[in-house]
Amino acid sequence: MTEVPLSTRIPKNLEVELKKYMEEEHVEKSSAVRRLLYLALQEWREKYALKLLAEGKITISKGAQIAGLDIWDFIARVKEAKIQWVSDEIVSKDLAAFK
């Protein structure tokens, strides 16, 4: 993996929390920032994929891909978020065709 430098300024209170994290996890600052950034971006990808699915803009499989999860883990997240990803109209048509 190619790494690129990143420079940023943070509020003092975040620096205090970052130092506590570094102490608890026994990592240096750059590792701590990478881990936390990775976790935050993973959380954002999942929320973004759920948002797009709820808006009907993507499929379950595309949502899993965006979220960086396998299909079953993404479906579990969809269930937790109580997102209805199949419309009532489609379900009604399928039930009518089944009868």
JOQUIUR-V178843 format. One record per pair of residues at least 12 apart in sequence whose ideal C-beta (glycine too) atoms are under 6 Angstrom apart, sorted by sequence separation. I is the first residue (numbers start at 1). GAP is how many residues later the second one is. D is the distance in whole Angstrom. If there is no record, write none. Layout:
I:GAP:D
I:GAP:D
This chain:
49:14:4
49:17:4
49:18:4
46:21:5
45:22:5
45:23:6
54:29:5
53:30:6
50:31:5
53:32:5
